Amino acid sequence: QVQFVESGGGLVQPGGSLRLSCAVSGSIFRIYTIGWYRQGPGKQRELVADISSGGNTNYADSVKGRFTISRDSTKNTVYLQMNSLKPEDTAVYYCNRKIANMSWGQGTQVTVSS
């Protein structure tokens, strides 16, 4: 069973916006904190934001004030709204359970370029 499916990436100019979606298996969604991660070329995967089952959120300093993570319990979906995008945001974005990561999916590519 595929438990995390990312979508919404694309090519955007600096200063632009994208909204990423992560469809999550319901059994996972209801219990665990879900994080958005990213991995740029030649870089380690990093956690950029997470949201608990109760709606508490955390953000990496690099994205505070620009990105917003949210969850919709009716759709079992976690979103990442990305505004004021910068070239350094270019990466493959993944979602996963924050504690005890499960298998990584394909992710969704975000490219910020003029």
C-alpha positions as CSV (number, residue, x, y, z in Angstrom):
1,Q,0.0,0.0,0.0
2,V,1.3,3.5,-0.9
3,Q,0.9,5.5,2.2
4,F,2.3,8.9,1.1
5,V,1.7,10.4,-2.3
6,E,3.1,13.9,-3.1
7,S,1.9,16.2,-5.8
8,G,1.8,19.9,-6.8
9,G,5.4,20.6,-7.7
10,G,6.5,22.5,-10.7
11,L,8.6,25.3,-12.2
12,V,8.0,28.7,-10.7
13,Q,9.8,32.1,-10.8
14,P,11.5,33.6,-7.7
15,G,8.8,35.2,-5.6
16,G,6.1,32.9,-6.8
17,S,4.0,30.4,-5.0
18,L,3.1,26.7,-5.1
19,R,0.9,24.5,-2.9
20,L,2.1,20.9,-2.4
21,S,-0.3,18.1,-1.4
22,C,0.5,14.9,0.5
23,A,-2.2,12.3,0.4
24,V,-1.8,10.1,3.5
25,S,-3.2,6.7,4.5
26,G,-5.9,7.3,7.0
27,S,-4.5,5.1,9.7
28,I,-1.3,7.1,9.6
29,F,-3.0,10.5,9.2
30,R,-5.1,10.1,12.3
31,I,-2.2,9.3,14.7
32,Y,1.2,10.5,13.6
33,T,3.0,13.8,13.1
34,I,3.6,14.3,9.3
35,G,6.5,16.2,8.0
36,W,7.4,17.8,4.7
37,Y,11.0,17.2,3.8
38,R,13.2,18.3,0.9
39,Q,16.4,17.3,-0.7
40,G,18.3,19.5,-3.1
41,P,21.1,18.3,-5.5
42,G,24.1,17.2,-3.5
43,K,22.4,17.9,-0.2
44,Q,21.0,15.8,2.7
45,R,17.3,15.5,3.1
46,E,16.0,18.1,5.6
47,L,12.8,18.6,7.5
48,V,11.1,21.9,6.5
49,A,7.8,21.7,8.4
50,D,5.7,19.3,10.3
51,I,2.2,19.1,11.7
52,S,0.9,16.9,14.5
53,S,-2.5,15.1,14.6
54,G,-3.7,17.9,16.8
55,G,-2.6,20.6,14.4
56,N,0.6,21.8,16.1
57,T,3.2,23.0,13.6
58,N,6.9,23.5,13.4
59,Y,9.1,25.1,10.7
60,A,12.7,25.2,9.7
61,D,14.1,28.7,10.1
62,S,14.8,28.9,6.4
63,V,11.1,28.8,5.6
64,K,9.4,30.6,8.5
65,G,7.1,33.3,7.4
66,R,7.0,31.9,3.8
67,F,5.7,28.4,4.1
68,T,2.5,27.1,5.9
69,I,1.8,23.5,6.7
70,S,-1.8,22.4,7.2
71,R,-4.0,19.3,7.3
72,D,-7.5,18.5,6.1
73,S,-9.0,15.6,8.1
74,T,-11.8,15.2,5.6
75,K,-9.3,14.4,2.8
76,N,-6.5,12.8,4.7
77,T,-4.2,15.3,3.1
78,V,-1.3,17.5,4.4
79,Y,-0.6,20.6,2.5
80,L,2.5,22.8,2.2
81,Q,1.7,26.3,0.9
82,M,4.9,27.9,-0.3
83,N,5.1,31.6,-0.9
84,S,7.9,34.0,-1.8
85,L,9.9,31.1,-3.3
86,K,13.6,31.4,-3.6
87,P,16.1,29.6,-5.8
88,E,17.4,27.8,-2.7
89,D,14.0,26.2,-2.3
90,T,14.7,24.1,-5.4
91,A,14.5,20.5,-4.3
92,V,12.5,17.3,-4.4
93,Y,9.9,17.6,-1.7
94,Y,8.7,14.5,0.2
95,C,6.2,13.8,3.0
96,N,6.6,11.1,5.6
97,R,5.9,10.2,9.2
98,K,8.2,12.4,11.3
99,I,9.0,9.6,13.9
100,A,10.1,6.3,12.5
101,N,10.1,7.3,8.8
102,M,8.4,4.9,6.5
103,S,9.4,4.2,2.9
104,W,10.1,7.3,0.9
105,G,8.0,8.0,-2.2
106,Q,9.0,9.6,-5.4
107,G,8.4,13.1,-4.1
108,T,7.5,16.1,-6.2
109,Q,10.0,18.4,-7.9
110,V,10.0,22.1,-7.1
111,T,12.2,24.3,-9.3
112,V,12.5,28.0,-8.6
113,S,14.3,29.7,-11.5
114,S,14.0,32.8,-13.7
